[in-house]
Amino acid sequence: MSKRQKIREMRRKKAQRQRMAFIGIVVGVVLIFAALVIYQNNRPVEVVAITPEPRPNANFNAMGDPNAPVRVEEFSDFQCPYCRMFYEKYEAFFVENYVKTGKVYFLYRSMGNFLSDNINRAYGTNNQESIMAAQAAYCAGDQGLFWEYHDTLFANQTGEGVGDYEKKNLLVMAENLGMDVAAFEDCLDSEKYKTLAEQDATDGAAFGITGTPSFVVFWTVNGETKTTVVVGADGEGLQSAIEQALAEVSAAE
């Protein structure tokens, strides 16, 4: 073998070693990525457990006396931090002072995919967590646990569009509440309550609601049904609207 041939052979072997090394690096990166994906998909789901707070006369997404002089419908989104603020800071006060006393009939309604749609427009993503959480709460309602699941969803809210309400998390929340998880999953997979969640959003838009949480207060005076919309998580505005409605009802009696 000539000197030139030896040089050519050495270069060929060097190039081959470099190709093999590059292939090894690529394979290694792919294996590491696959391992991370498998870990993320199979790691134990940790959710915050809650101590259930009984609601008076709970019936699916409603609580209180259906014949109460005032009805309040909350239009909310489980991903919304201000909705969580209302739940944590003010809801118990209204339950204790207005729902338990028979003055207010209270309903929780979703705003469909309200916050997810905002996230998707801003970032070009396909977030569906708002409507998934809404459907999950209604599916829990099939097992008489709407409000317990409502509380669990808010207890596990950590941000917007961060995966809090992925299906695997929703299933663990159901399991923690002692549900029939198979029936719950069937309900989710069938999208049984997707139309209801979308109708909630349609009804909210009809009242001019463009932010969550918002509350529609209904009362009837001399056969005429009146409404007012309260926007925001500040409980004082809602309390003022309720007191005004109760005063009008009382004056008309």
Backbone as a ProteinNet text record, in pm:
[ID]
protein_1_A
[PRIMARY]
MSKRQKIREMRRKKAQRQRMAFIGIVVGVVLIFAALVIYQNNRPVEVVAITPEPRPNANFNAMGDPNAPVRVEEFSDFQCPYCRMFYEKYEAFFVENYVKTGKVYFLYRSMGNFLSDNINRAYGTNNQESIMAAQAAYCAGDQGLFWEYHDTLFANQTGEGVGDYEKKNLLVMAENLGMDVAAFEDCLDSEKYKTLAEQDATDGAAFGITGTPSFVVFWTVNGETKTTVVVGADGEGLQSAIEQALAEVSAAE
[TERTIARY]
85.4	0	89.3	59.4	140.6	113.1	202.5	186.5	56.4	23.4	-101.6	-222.4	-215.9	-328.7	-345.2	-230.1	-236.7	-302.2	-265.5	-324.7	-474.8	-512.2	-654.1	-731.5	-672.4	-737.8	-752.8	-647.6	-654.5	-766.1	-778.8	-884.9	-1023	-1033.3	-1162.7	-1204.3	-1105.7	-1136.1	-1170.1	-1100.8	-1129.1	-1270	-1307.2	-1441.4	-1547	-1514.4	-1610.3	-1629.3	-1518	-1526.5	-1609	-1588.7	-1663.3	-1812.4	-1845.3	-1987	-2048.7	-1974.1	-2025.1	-2043.5	-1947.5	-1959.8	-2081.5	-2103.4	-2219.2	-2348.9	-2354.5	-2474.1	-2498.1	-2388.5	-2401.9	-2459	-2412.7	-2464	-2612.5	-2651.1	-2791.4	-2878.6	-2834.8	-2911.1	-2923.5	-2813.8	-2816.2	-2915.4	-2916.9	-3010.9	-3154.4	-3179.6	-3314.6	-3357.9	-3267.4	-3301.1	-3329.7	-3249.5	-3272.8	-3408.3	-3440.6	-3569	-3684.4	-3669.5	-3775.4	-3794.1	-3683.1	-3692.4	-3763.3	-3735	-3802.3	-3951.9	-3988.9	-4130.4	-4199.7	-4135	-4194.5	-4208.8	-4107.7	-4114.7	-4228.9	-4239.6	-4345.7	-4482.8	-4497.7	-4628.6	-4663.4	-4561	-4587.5	-4556.3	-4503.3	-4471.8	-4601.5	-4596.5	-4717.6	-4773.8	-4904.9	-4970.8	-4996.7	-4952.5	-4974.3	-5074.7	-5185	-5284.4	-5313.3	-5354.8	-5387.7	-5523.5	-5528.2	-5655.3	-5725	-5855.3	-5933.8	-6020.2	-6060.8	-6163	-6296.3	-6386	-6510.8	-6591.3	-6641.2	-6727.3	-6870.6	-6958.7	-7095.7	-7164.8	-7240.2	-7320.5	-7466.5	-7540.2	-7681.3	-7766.8	-7843.1	-7933.4	-7861	-7742	-7664.8	-7739.2	-7746.8	-7812.6	-7738.3	-7651.9	-7566.5	-7483.1	-7497.7	-7415.1	-7484.7	-7588.9	-7664.9	-7662.8	-7693.6	-7710.3	-7810.7	-7878.1	-7975.4	-8118.4	-8208.8	-8352	-8389.2	-8438.8	-8478.9	-8585.4	-8658.2	-8762.1	-8713.1	-8582.8	-8527.5	-8563	-8576.8	-8616.4	-8512.4	-8386.6	-8280.8	-8205.2	-8177.4	-8093.8	-7965.6	-7853.5	-7723.7	-7659.2	-7618.9	-7546.8	-7405.6	-7308.9	-7168.3	-7119.5	-7059.3	-6997.6	-6846.8	-6784.7	-6648.6	-6565.4	-6439.3	-6346.1	-6247.8	-6233.5	-6148.6	-6001	-5960.2	-5821.8	-5800.4	-5909.5	-5901.7	-5856.4	-5744.3	-5696.8	-5792.8	-5866.8	-5962.3	-6084.2	-6119.2	-6228.1	-6187.4	-6062.6	-6013	-6013.4	-5980	-5980.1	-6119.4	-6221.9	-6358.8	-6392.8	-6358.6	-6387.8	-6319.7	-6192.9	-6116.5	-6154.1	-6183.8	-6201.3	-6346.5	-6437.4	-6572.2	-6685.4	-6665	-6777.4	-6836.6	-6751.7	-6802.3	-6890.5	-6855	-6935.9	-7075.3	-7084.1	-7215.2	-7296.6	-7229.6	-7300.8	-7360.4	-7281.5	-7324.5	-7435.3	-7422.5	-7512.8	-7632	-7622.3	-7731.7	-7791.3	-7706.1	-7758.8	-7820.4	-7747.3	-7800.6	-7924.4	-7934.7	-8049.6	-8171.3	-8159.5	-8273.6	-8296.1	-8202.2	-8219.3	-8173.9	-8076.9	-8017.3	-8009	-8046.3	-8025.8	-7905.9	-7799.5	-7671.8	-7635.4	-7593.8	-7551	-7412.5	-7329.3	-7198.7	-7210.6	-7168.5	-7170.4	-7032.7	-6992.2	-6863	-6876.8	-6762.9	-6765.8	-6703.7	-6740.2	-6690.4	-6539.4	-6477.8	-6332.1	-6274.7	-6337.6	-6310	-6161.1	-6098.2	-5959.3	-5865.8	-5897.6	-5815.5	-5813.5	-5928	-5933.1	-5842.9	-5841.5	-5753.9	-5607	-5572.1	-5434.5	-5397.1	-5488.5	-5459.8	-5440	-5521.4	-5503.9	-5370.8	-5330.6	-5208	-5082.3	-5087.2	-4964.7	-4971.9	-5084	-5095.7	-5094.1	-5146.8	-5149.2	-5287.2	-5304.5	-5433.9	-5477.2	-5475.1	-5511.6	-5661.9	-5700.4	-5842.1	-5877.8	-5792.8	-5810.4	-5936.7	-5977.5	-6096.3	-6219.4	-6240.3	-6361.1	-6348.1	-6225.3	-6206.5	-6242.6	-6196.9	-6227.6	-6377.3	-6440.7	-6585.2	-6661.1	-6623.9	-6690.2	-6664.6	-6541.8	-6509	-6595.3	-6616.5	-6701.1	-6843.7	-6895.4	-7030.9	-7037	-6929.8	-6926.9	-6926.1	-6855.7	-6857.9	-6998.3	-7071	-7209	-7297.7	-7264.6	-7341.8	-7333.4	-7226.1	-7207.2	-7231.5	-7300.7	-7336.4	-7219.9	-7112.9	-6992	-6945.7	-7041.3	-7001.8	-6922.5	-6975.6	-6912	-6780.1	-6770.6	-6644.1	-6537	-6579	-6483.7	-6450	-6548.3	-6527.9	-6417.6	-6426.2	-6326.7	-6189.7	-6188.4	-6062.2	-5994.2	-6070.9	-6013.1	-5945.2	-6013.3	-5952.7	-5832	-5836.7	-5724.1	-5599.8	-5617.9	-5506.5	-5473.1	-5528.1	-5496.3	-5363.5	-5266.8	-5135.6	-5099.9	-5182.1	-5152.2	-5245	-5217.7	-5300.8	-5226.9	-5292.5	-5234.5	-5109.1	-5100.2	-4978	-4997.2	-5113.2	-5135.5	-5203.5	-5254.7	-5321.9	-5438.7	-5507.7	-5630.5	-5616.8	-5498.3	-5482.5	-5565.9	-5602.5	-5694.4	-5642.6	-5513	-5460.7	-5478.7	-5466.1	-5486.9	-5633.7	-5720.8	-5864.5	-5909	-5849.6	-5885.5	-5839.8	-5720	-5671	-5757.2	-5799.6	-5888.8	-6017.9	-6070.7	-6193.2	-6169	-6055.7	-6022.6	-6009.7	-5946.2	-5928.4	-6060.5	-6164	-6295.5	-6381.9	-6321.8	-6393.8	-6495.5	-6476.8	-6572.9	-6555.2	-6655.2	-6642.6	-6562.7	-6431.5	-6342.6	-6372.9	-6409.4	-6440.6	-6560.9	-6664	-6782.1	-6746.8	-6664.4	-6620.1	-6542.4	-6452.3	-6372.6	-6460.5	-6556.8	-6650.1	-6724.1	-6764.7	-6835.2	-6745.6	-6619.7	-6525.5	-6502.6	-6474.3	-6440.2	-6555.7	-6677.4	-6795.1	-6829.9	-6762.8	-6792.8	-6941.3	-6992.9	-7135.3	-7178.2	-7090.5	-7129	-7061.1	-7001.5	-6937.4	-7040.8	-7155.9	-7260.6	-7309.9	-7323.6	-7368.8	-7266.3	-7136.4	-7032.3	-7031.3	-7052.4	-7057.1	-7180.8	-7292.7	-7415.4	-7397.1	-7326.1	-7294.6	-7226.3	-7128.7	-7054.9	-7145.5	-7232.6	-7326.7	-7419.1	-7468.7	-7557.8	-7483.2	-7359.3	-7280.4	-7258.8	-7227.7	-7207.8	-7335.5	-7450.2	-7578.3	-7602.9	-7543.5	-7553.5	-7444.4	-7364	-7257.8	-7132.5	-7118.7	-7003	-6879.4	-6773.2	-6647.4	-6529.3	-6556	-6449.1	-6500.9	-6410	-6448.8	-6371.2	-6436	-6574.8	-6671.2	-6789.4	-6899.5	-7023.4	-7113.5	-7231.6	-7356	-7456.9	-7585.7	-7682.3	-7739.1	-7832.7	-7974.2	-8063.8	-8202.7	-8294.3	-8399.9	-8504.4	-8632.9	-8745.1	-8874.7	-8952.9	-9003.4	-9083.3	-9211.7	-9325.6	-9456.2	-9464.4	-9414.5	-9422.9	-9317.2	-9234.3	-9130	-8994.1	-8927.5	-8795.5	-8689.5	-8607.7	-8501.1	-8365.7	-8267.4	-8131.9	-8029.3	-7918.2	-7802.7	-7678.1	-7574.7	-7449.7	-7341.6	-7274.6	-7163.8	-7036.6	-6935.8	-6811.5	-6699	-6620.5	-6501.7	-6513.5	-6397.3	-6391.3	-6414.9	-6431.2	-6453.9	-6593.5	-6602.2	-6731.1	-6822.7	-6769.2	-6852.9	-6956	-6915.4	-7008.4	-7124	-7093.8	-7198.9	-7289.6	-7232	-7313.5	-7407.6	-7357.8	-7440.6	-7557.5	-7530.9	-7636.7	-7741.5	-7697.5	-7791.7	-7878.4	-7815.8	-7891.2	-7993.4	-7956.3	-8050	-8169	-8139.4	-8246.9	-8339.6	-8282	-8364.2	-8451.3	-8394.4	-8471.8	-8589.6	-8569.1	-8678.7	-8787.1	-8746.5	-8843.9	-8924.3	-8855.2	-8922.3	-9020	-8979.1	-9064.7	-9192.1	-9184.1	-9299.7	-9396.5	-9359.5	-9447	-9560.7
-119.2	0	124.6	212.8	333.2	429.4	526.6	626.2	703.3	737.2	809.6	726.5	595.8	507.6	496.8	491.2	485.1	610.3	724.7	850.5	852.1	806.8	804.3	710.7	594.4	497.8	554	622.5	684.3	787.6	867.7	969.1	904.4	792.7	722.7	669.7	608.9	554.1	664.6	777.4	889.5	943.4	958.3	1006.1	908	777.9	675.6	684.7	704.1	716.8	840.1	948.8	1071.3	1052.2	980	952.7	867.4	764.8	677.1	753.2	841.4	920.8	1011.9	1073.4	1161.5	1083.5	965.6	881.9	842.9	811.4	775.7	888.6	1010.5	1127.2	1146.7	1137.6	1154.7	1050.1	924.2	816.1	841.1	886.9	915.3	1023.5	1131.4	1240.9	1192.4	1112.6	1059.1	971.5	887.4	798.5	878.5	982.2	1065.9	1135.8	1190.2	1258.2	1160.5	1039.2	938.4	900.7	890.5	856.5	965.8	1092.2	1203.6	1202.4	1175.8	1170	1057.6	941.8	827.5	858.6	924.3	960.2	1056.9	1160	1259.1	1195.7	1100.2	1037.7	934.2	884.4	775.6	809.8	929.9	964	979.5	949	959.3	1101.7	1110.8	1241.1	1281.7	1399.8	1450	1564.3	1549.4	1655.3	1687.5	1809.9	1854.8	1798.2	1728	1675.8	1784.6	1778.1	1878.1	1810.8	1890.1	1845.4	1899.4	1812.1	1860.3	1950.8	2058.9	2151.5	2131.4	2076.4	2051.3	2181.2	2174.9	2288.7	2261.9	2363.4	2342.7	2309.9	2203.3	2162.1	2154.2	2093.5	2082.1	1996.3	2043.9	1970.8	2000.4	1907	1922.3	2049.3	2149.2	2270.1	2382.5	2348.9	2449.6	2417.1	2519.3	2497.7	2598.6	2559	2646.4	2611.9	2698	2679.7	2735.8	2651.7	2702.1	2810.7	2818.4	2920.3	3043.9	3056.3	3173.8	3300.1	3413.4	3536.5	3588.9	3548	3593.4	3472.3	3476.5	3373.4	3438.3	3373.8	3423.2	3315.4	3352.2	3261.4	3314.6	3235.3	3271.6	3217.9	3303.3	3261.9	3266.7	3150.2	3134.8	3048.9	3033.8	2949.7	2892.8	2760.7	2699.6	2736.5	2784.4	2829.1	2972.6	3044.6	3187.9	3212	3282.8	3307.7	3394	3484.8	3568.3	3487	3386.3	3296.5	3215.7	3173.2	3103.2	3197.4	3323.6	3421	3435.3	3443	3453.6	3330.6	3213	3088.6	3087	3124.4	3114.2	3221.6	3342.9	3454	3486.7	3460.7	3514.3	3411	3300.2	3209.9	3159.4	3120.6	3067.5	3169	3297.4	3402.7	3406.7	3399.5	3404.4	3279.5	3165	3041.1	3051.7	3098.1	3103.7	3206.8	3323.5	3434.6	3446.7	3388.4	3405.7	3273.7	3173.3	3045.9	2964.1	2948.1	2869	2932.4	3062.8	3132.8	3135.6	3075.5	3069.8	3195.5	3288.9	3414.7	3405.5	3315.5	3308.2	3163.8	3144.2	3018.5	3042.4	2962.9	2991.1	2881.1	2921.2	2825.9	2863.8	2761.9	2781.8	2741.4	2830.1	2798.6	2830.2	2747.8	2769.8	2875.4	2920	3005.8	2930.8	2801.6	2721.3	2712.9	2745.7	2741.6	2882.1	2967.9	3111.4	3144.1	3101.1	3137.7	3064.4	2939.3	2865.6	2936.1	2986.8	3057	3180.2	3250.9	3367.5	3325.8	3217.1	3165.8	3125.1	3056.2	3007.3	3120.8	3225.6	3341	3410.5	3416.8	3488.3	3410.8	3278.6	3199.6	3098.5	3092.3	2997.6	2853.1	2827.4	2692.3	2628.7	2511.2	2442.9	2398.3	2490.6	2460.6	2436.3	2328	2293.1	2274.8	2325.2	2294.7	2354.9	2472.4	2535	2449	2405.1	2327.9	2185.4	2132.9	2000.5	2003.4	2108.6	2119.6	2137.4	2219.4	2240.6	2109.9	2033.8	1905.9	1808.5	1811	1720.7	1750.2	1878.6	1914.7	1865.4	1880.3	1832	1679.3	1612.8	1466.4	1424.1	1498.2	1470.3	1489.7	1586.1	1609.1	1489.1	1407.1	1283.9	1190.2	1203.1	1118.8	1196.6	1310.3	1389.8	1461.4	1486.9	1546	1669.3	1743.1	1862	1959.4	1994.2	2098	2050.7	1923.8	1870.9	1876.8	1845.7	1849.7	1994.7	2081.9	2226.1	2275.2	2237.7	2280.1	2220.2	2094.6	2027.8	2093.4	2128.1	2195.1	2325.9	2407	2533.3	2510.8	2407.8	2379.8	2339.5	2291.4	2245.2	2339.5	2458.6	2557.7	2624.6	2616.5	2677.4	2781.5	2795.6	2892.5	2873.5	2947	2940.3	2862.5	2757.8	2680.3	2604.3	2558.2	2490.8	2340.3	2288.2	2144.1	2097.2	2188.5	2147.8	2053.7	2074.5	2000	1905.3	1848.2	1738.4	1620	1535	1425.8	1339.9	1307.8	1220.6	1284.7	1417.1	1486.3	1483.5	1505.7	1504.4	1368.4	1261	1126.5	1103.7	1152.2	1135.6	1215.5	1334.2	1414.1	1337.8	1273.6	1194.5	1077.2	1011.8	898	941.9	1056	1105.7	1134.3	1164	1192.1	1066.4	952.4	825.7	799.1	858.6	838.1	702	663.8	554.8	612.6	588.9	654.5	609.2	483	434.2	508.9	527.9	601	747.8	803.8	942	957.4	864.4	870.9	853.6	762.6	744.9	874.7	943.9	1070.8	1173.3	1181.2	1274.3	1240.9	1114.1	1072.6	1092.6	1078.2	1093.7	1239.9	1331.5	1475.4	1501.7	1427.3	1437.1	1579.5	1655.4	1788.8	1902.5	1870.2	1975.7	2077.9	2029.7	2121.4	2210.3	2154.1	2232.6	2341.4	2305.4	2404.1	2514.5	2477.6	2577.5	2665	2605.9	2684.2	2783.2	2742.9	2835.6	2960.2	2938.7	3051	3136.7	3072.1	3146.5	3232	3175.5	3250.1	3365.2	3339.6	3446	3561.1	3528.7	3632.7	3711.9	3644.7	3713	3817.5	3797.5	3897	4004.2	3994.3	4092.5	4063.9	3941.6	3906.7	3886.6	3955.7	3944.4	3911.6	3886	3851.3	3764.4	3690.7	3602.1	3638.9	3619.7	3576.9	3694.7	3662.1	3758.5	3689.7	3770	3716.7	3786.1	3706.2	3761.8	3739.4	3847.7	3843.3	3860.3	3768.1	3770.6	3787.6	3867.1	3875.4	3923	3896.5	3928.5	4022.4	4130.8	4229.4	4254.4	4228.1	4248.5	4178.4	4055.7	3974.8	4005.8	4105.6	4142.4	4090.5	4012.5	3961.5	4064.7	4096.3	4194	4125.4	4183.8	4128.2	4240.9	4206.7	4296.5	4210.4	4261.4	4186.8	4250.5	4167	4211.9	4146.5	4227.8	4178.2	4183.6	4076.2	4077.2	3994.8	3966.7	3879	3949.1	4080.7	4155.1	4125.2	4061.5	4019.9	4133.6	4253.1	4365.1	4402.8	4398.7	4432.4	4335.2	4207.6	4105.7	4119.1	4141	4156.8	4275.5	4385.4	4504.5	4476.5	4405.4	4373.5	4282.6	4185.4	4094.6	4169.5	4253.4	4328.5	4421.4	4482.7	4570.9	4491.6	4375	4290.4	4243.4	4202.2	4156.5	4270.8	4391.9	4507.1	4536.3	4524.7	4550.6	4444.5	4320.3	4212.7	4233.5	4266.9	4287.2	4406	4512.9	4632.6	4605.3	4511.2	4482.1	4386.2	4325.3	4223.9	4289.4
0	0	0	-93.6	-106.9	8.5	23.3	127.3	109.6	-15.5	-43.8	-4.9	-36.2	-0.9	150.9	221.3	367.3	426.4	371.6	419	392.8	270.5	234.7	327.6	360.8	448.1	590	635.8	768.6	774.6	668.4	664.5	662.1	587	579.3	715.4	787.1	918.1	1018.6	1007.7	1097	1073.6	944.7	912.2	960.8	949.8	995.8	1147.4	1220.3	1366	1405.1	1329.3	1357.6	1333.1	1222.8	1195	1303.6	1347.5	1451.4	1582.6	1611.3	1734.1	1728	1611.1	1594	1608.4	1546.1	1555.8	1701.3	1773.4	1914.2	1997.5	1968.4	2040.9	2013.7	1885.3	1847.6	1915.1	1910.2	1973	2123.5	2184.8	2327.4	2363.3	2282.5	2306.6	2292.6	2187.2	2164.7	2281.4	2330.8	2442	2569.4	2593.1	2711.2	2701.5	2582.3	2562.3	2581.8	2524.7	2539.6	2685.9	2758.5	2900.3	2978.5	2943.4	3011.3	2983.4	2858.6	2821.9	2897.5	2900.6	2971.7	3119.8	3176.1	3318.5	3345.1	3259.1	3278.5	3268	3176.1	3154.8	3261.3	3330.1	3423.4	3569.4	3592.8	3730.9	3811.5	3938.8	4021.8	4020.8	4008.9	4009.9	4154.3	4190	4324.4	4319	4389.5	4395.2	4540.7	4562.4	4697.5	4737.2	4848	4898.8	4980.3	4986.3	5059.5	5164.6	5261.1	5355.5	5305.2	5259.4	5198.3	5290.3	5234.5	5306.8	5257.1	5338.6	5293.8	5251.8	5144	5099.9	5135.6	5179.7	5217.2	5095	5105.2	4996.3	4862.5	4863.1	4739.3	4638.9	4516.7	4408.3	4279.2	4240	4122.3	4138.2	4050.6	4060.1	4136.6	4210.3	4285	4433.7	4512.9	4657	4710.5	4817.3	4878.2	4840.5	4880.4	4857.5	4720.2	4628.9	4496.8	4503.5	4615.5	4631.3	4706.4	4723.2	4791.7	4712.6	4779.7	4711.1	4611.5	4626.5	4536.2	4481.6	4352.6	4290.3	4240.2	4266.4	4218.8	4132.5	4013.1	3924.9	3906.9	3949.4	3931.6	3797.5	3717.1	3591.4	3613.6	3604.6	3654.5	3559.5	3593.3	3517.8	3619.5	3623.4	3724.9	3709.8	3592.2	3575	3622.3	3647.6	3677	3820.7	3842	3979.5	4060	3995.6	4068.7	4111.5	4030.8	4070.5	4193.4	4194.3	4313	4433	4411.4	4520.3	4580.6	4493.6	4545.7	4628.2	4575.4	4646.8	4783.2	4787.7	4911.7	5014.3	4967.6	5060.5	5094.1	4999.6	5017.6	5012.4	4942.5	4920.2	5051	5145.3	5272.4	5343.7	5334.4	5396.6	5335.7	5203.4	5137.7	5166.4	5172.1	5205	5345	5439.4	5578.8	5600.3	5537.8	5567.5	5472	5355	5259.4	5210.3	5187.5	5136.5	5249.4	5359.2	5471	5532.8	5523.7	5583.3	5491.4	5373.2	5281.6	5200.2	5202.4	5129.3	4983.6	4955.3	4821.7	4775	4650.3	4579.6	4487.4	4502.6	4437.7	4338.8	4218.9	4116.4	4065.5	4044.1	3981.1	3835	3745.6	3602.7	3544.1	3450.7	3387.3	3278.2	3226.2	3107.2	2989.6	2979.1	2868.3	2869.2	2756.5	2745.3	2751.4	2831.9	2835	2847.4	2955.6	2978.8	2883.3	2851.7	2755.9	2620.1	2576.8	2449.1	2451.6	2563.4	2575	2567	2635.2	2631.9	2489.9	2423.4	2289	2189.9	2202.6	2113.2	2139.2	2264.3	2298.7	2259.6	2271.6	2253.9	2139.8	2070.4	1960.1	2005.3	2124.3	2179.7	2160	2216.3	2208.9	2347.6	2440.5	2578.7	2588.7	2655.3	2672.9	2820.9	2909.4	3051	3111.7	3063.7	3122	3101	2978.3	2950.9	3003.8	3011.4	3071.3	3220	3289	3431.5	3453.6	3368.5	3381.3	3362.1	3258	3234	3349.2	3402.6	3512.8	3635.2	3664.2	3778.8	3757.8	3635.1	3607.3	3613.8	3567.7	3579.1	3725.9	3809.2	3952.6	4007.7	3951	3992.5	3971	3870.5	3847.4	3968.1	4044.4	4161.9	4291.7	4278	4395.5	4459.6	4381.5	4438.8	4361.5	4304.1	4227.6	4313.1	4430.1	4511	4570.6	4605.7	4655.3	4545.3	4422.7	4311.5	4276	4281.5	4262.8	4357	4484.3	4582.3	4551.5	4509.1	4476.5	4357.5	4256.3	4139.1	4179.6	4258.8	4300.4	4391.8	4475.1	4563.9	4486.3	4363	4281.1	4166.5	4171.2	4067.8	4101.5	4009.9	4033.5	3928.8	3826.6	3722	3603.7	3498.3	3377.7	3269.3	3219.5	3110.5	3148.3	3273.6	3318.5	3338.7	3298.8	3308.2	3434.4	3515.7	3639.8	3613.7	3501.4	3475.6	3356.7	3342.5	3247.3	3295.4	3202.5	3236.3	3351.1	3351.3	3457.2	3594.5	3601.8	3728.7	3769	3670.7	3697.9	3752.8	3700.7	3747	3890.8	3924.2	4060.9	4158.8	4118.6	4203.4	4231.1	4126.8	4144	4238.6	4221.1	4307.4	4452.9	4474.9	4611.5	4681.3	4602.4	4659.7	4670.8	4638.1	4652.6	4543.9	4428.8	4320.1	4254.4	4176	4080.8	3964.6	3964.1	3867.6	3725	3706	3571.3	3513.6	3595.2	3549.3	3523.1	3608.9	3591.5	3460.7	3434.7	3311.5	3188.3	3195.7	3083.1	3054.5	3160.6	3145.5	3076.2	3119.6	3057.3	2910.9	2884.2	2747.8	2651.1	2700.8	2614.4	2590	2664.9	2657.7	2684.3	2780	2814.7	2845.7	2911.8	2957.1	2880	2767.1	2687.8	2641.6	2595.6	2548.7	2662.2	2782.4	2897.1	2930.3	2930.1	2959.1	2853.3	2728.9	2621.6	2634	2677.8	2697.2	2811.3	2915.2	3023.8	2968.6	2881.1	2822.7	2735.7	2660.5	2576.3	2661	2769.8	2859.1	2926.5	2966.2	3026.4	2929.7	2805.1	2704.1	2680.8	2690.7	2671.3	2780	2896.8	3004.1	2993.7	2888.8	2869.2	2948.5	2997.7	3080.2	2992.3	3025.7	2950.9	3042.5	3168.5	3261.6	3373	3435.6	3545.3	3671.2	3789	3805.1	3786.6	3739.5	3734.1	3790.2	3843.8	3910.3	3856.6	3826	3785.5	3901.2	3950.4	4062.7	4008.5	4044.5	3998.2	4120	4104.3	4205.5	4138	4201.8	4142.3	4233.2	4175.2	4247.3	4168.9	4232.1	4167.7	4032.6	4029.8	3908.8	3804.9	3829.3	3733	3782	3696.8	3730.9	3695.1	3792.7	3771.3	3778.5	3713.5	3716.9	3727.5	3786.9	3785.7	3778	3712.9	3696.3	3782.4	3858.9	3943.2	3889.5	3863.2	3804.3	3906.3	3914.7	3998.2	4124.3	4184.3	4300.7	4433.3	4431	4554.2	4606.7	4721.8	4775.3	4813.5	4833.3	4876.5	4769.8	4644.2	4537.3	4529.7	4544.3	4540.5	4661.9	4777.5	4897.2	4884.6	4831.7	4813.9	4719.8	4610.7	4514.4	4576.3	4654.7	4720.5	4821	4901.5	5002.8	4937.3	4827	4757.2	4703.6	4646.3	4593.4	4705.4	4817.7	4930.4	4983.7	4985.7	5035.3	4943.5	4813.8	4718.8	4731.7	4747.6	4763.5	4890.9	4999.2	5128.9	5123.1	5056.8	5049.4	4969.9	4875.6	4791	4854.9	4963.5	5025.9	5104.4
[MASK]
+++++++++++++++++++++++++++++++++++++++++++++++++++++++++++++++++++++++++++++++++++++++++++++++++++++++++++++++++++++++++++++++++++++++++++++++++++++++++++++++++++++++++++++++++++++++++++++++++++++++++++++++++++++++++++++++++++++++++++++++++++++++++++++

